[in-house]
């Protein structure tokens, strides 16, 4: 992935400095991710930075009720700072007396706990082989709207030999990565490289997500690329989920419009989707070609996952992934409605990784393609 470097001073307070906020906001929406190095940051300051992008937002992206999260695949990774519950402590290893938390046993996502197939331990040790754990945008996808911006702050960053991601899907793809990297891909690029027939489908499609989606997939297993779920029927029946309400389920366009550039970003969570709704081609389109020209409602999970695999897999090709080389006191702000990301890597038991993460459930929902976009990609 080609990177652009441009100096951008770190603003002590985005709320107090409107010009600084405009510069940072514009950079995030245009470039996807921005990095400040050597930043000293309190949890309160991190929360205020994220809140500046959505001043009505108050709760953590998955809500502040962490008791309910114990039934989901995310429960072992959520450690809220008591005085600022919108900021989570994440990482690896045992940390004591940190921000009012007496002891934390942090857990770094490892594919052994979630993927259907596994890299042999001897290959992990000999080659440094690892995987993308779970590609996603930060979003509850039930009851709460997806955050606009996520802030990741590296406090303790272990150093070690480079590792290599093995895609494990028969492609032979590999990607050298720094130890404990966070991998990012662009939703804009994922859409831009689609064939026209899939672009036409994408601008007409909407994704519907399961109630309590991360509880729904708790027993399911991921594919080797971390880009979806294996269809084995291991999802929890809706009738056995925690109490839920139909009106709190979320349905979003496949494509989310960038509020600054107007670009379309392919933002579909491939693990928690249950339905695809596709509008028919516009009546003005005389050639009824492409995928699902008459529209439809797709409910078969195997079919849904096959469609998303075909559409999303090209977007995680090695040359399109940015694996960030973390340093201590790095602050990364990224456009959560325009990128997807994944935990990567394997740590030794005695290695400590300590990060603060903050994102806020938004006050509005993502905007999808407009009539001009549909005409552009569905017209003759």
PyMOL commands that set and color helices and strands:
alter all, ss='L'
color gray80, all
select helices_A, chain A and resi 18-31+43-51+68-71+75-77+111-113+121-127+187-192+196-204+213-216+238-240+246-248+301-316+318-320+371-378
alter helices_A, ss='H'
color red, helices_A
select strands_A, chain A and resi 33-36+80-81+84-98+101-106+129-130+149-156+163-166+174-177+182-186+205-209+251-253+255-257+264-266+273-278+296-298+322-324+331-335+339-343+353-359
alter strands_A, ss='S'
color yellow, strands_A
deselect
rebuild
show_as cartoon
